[in-house]
Amino acid sequence: MIASFAVNLIGKELTESLVGQLLNFVLGLLVLTIVFYIAGRAVVGKKRALFSDAFVISLLGTIVANIVSLFMPSAPLIGLILSLVIWLLLIRHYYETGWLGALAVAVLAVIVYVAIWFILFLLLAIPFLLLGG
């Protein structure tokens, strides 16, 4: 009922776009939370790397990175550097570590993120390889 009300109120194309963006945000947030949790546990230990901290780092980092890219479209390199510093500050604060620890978590998070997407790609590609399609 709410979905049909939203479709009538703002239009079908916009509703589908908003739902897609919301789904993309939620799935990205879930993946980032898992990645930061794994990387945090590996670097700073399980006492300081809580799942809730990983969620807050992912949520705030994503929001701030989107705001920075929104307000700095003409200077993407400065925006990228600013976003990176903010991510490191969030990791440093919530995982109670120093700059090197935060950098280690960030580097390991990138490695874990790439590994997860590579494994997902392989799992999704196996049926196509087996069926020859």
C-alpha positions in Angstrom: 0.0 0.0 0.0 2.8 2.4 0.9 4.7 1.5 -2.3 1.6 2.1 -4.5 1.1 5.5 -2.7 4.7 6.4 -3.4 4.4 5.4 -7.0 1.2 7.6 -7.4 2.8 10.5 -5.6 6.2 10.8 -7.3 5.9 8.7 -10.4 7.0 5.2 -11.4 10.4 6.0 -12.8 11.5 8.1 -9.9 10.2 5.5 -7.4 12.1 2.7 -9.2 15.2 4.8 -9.2 14.9 5.7 -5.5 14.3 2.0 -4.6 17.3 1.0 -6.6 19.5 3.6 -5.0 18.2 2.6 -1.5 18.9 -1.1 -2.2 22.3 -0.2 -3.5 23.1 1.9 -0.4 21.9 -0.9 2.0 23.8 -3.7 0.2 26.9 -1.5 0.0 26.7 -0.7 3.6 26.3 -4.3 4.6 29.3 -5.4 2.5 31.4 -2.5 3.9 30.4 -3.3 7.5 31.5 -7.0 7.0 34.8 -5.8 5.4 35.6 -3.4 8.1 34.7 -5.9 10.8 37.1 -8.5 9.3 39.9 -6.1 8.7 39.4 -4.5 12.2 39.5 -7.9 14.0 42.6 -8.9 12.1 44.5 -5.7 12.9 43.3 -4.4 16.2 41.8 -7.5 17.7 38.3 -8.6 18.6 38.0 -6.5 21.8 38.4 -3.2 20.0 36.8 -4.1 16.6 33.1 -4.5 17.3 30.6 -5.2 14.6 28.7 -2.1 15.7 31.8 0.0 15.3 32.3 -1.4 11.8 28.7 -0.4 11.0 29.1 3.1 12.3 32.4 3.5 10.3 30.7 2.3 7.2 27.6 4.4 7.6 29.4 7.7 8.5 32.2 7.1 6.0 29.7 6.5 3.2 27.6 9.5 4.1 30.6 11.8 4.4 32.2 10.6 1.2 29.0 11.2 -0.7 28.6 14.7 0.8 32.3 15.5 -0.1 31.8 14.3 -3.7 28.6 16.2 -3.9 30.1 19.5 -2.9 33.5 19.1 -4.6 32.7 17.9 -8.1 35.3 20.3 -9.7 38.1 19.0 -7.5 37.9 15.2 -7.4 41.5 14.7 -6.2 41.0 17.0 -3.2 37.7 15.3 -2.5 39.3 11.9 -2.7 42.1 12.9 -0.3 39.6 14.5 2.1 37.4 11.3 2.0 40.4 9.1 2.7 41.4 11.2 5.7 37.9 11.1 7.0 37.8 7.3 6.6 41.1 7.0 8.5 39.8 9.3 11.3 36.7 7.2 11.7 38.7 4.0 11.8 41.2 5.6 14.2 38.4 6.8 16.5 36.1 3.8 16.6 38.8 1.1 16.7 40.9 3.1 19.2 44.1 2.8 17.3 46.8 5.1 16.0 47.4 6.4 12.4 49.4 3.3 11.4 46.8 1.0 12.8 44.0 2.9 10.9 46.1 2.7 7.7 46.6 -1.0 8.2 42.9 -1.5 8.7 42.1 0.5 5.6 44.6 -1.4 3.4 43.4 -4.7 4.7 39.8 -3.6 4.1 40.6 -2.9 0.5 42.2 -6.3 0.1 39.3 -8.1 1.8 36.8 -6.1 -0.3 38.5 -7.0 -3.6 38.8 -10.7 -2.5 35.0 -10.8 -1.6 34.0 -9.4 -5.0 36.4 -11.7 -6.8 34.9 -14.8 -4.9 31.4 -13.5 -5.7 32.3 -13.1 -9.3 33.7 -16.6 -9.5 30.6 -18.1 -7.8 28.3 -16.3 -10.2 30.4 -17.2 -13.2 30.6 -21.0 -12.4 27.1 -21.8 -13.7 27.8 -20.0 -17.0 31.1 -21.8 -17.4 29.6 -25.2 -16.7 26.6 -24.6 -19.0 28.8 -23.1 -21.7 26.7 -20.0 -22.0 
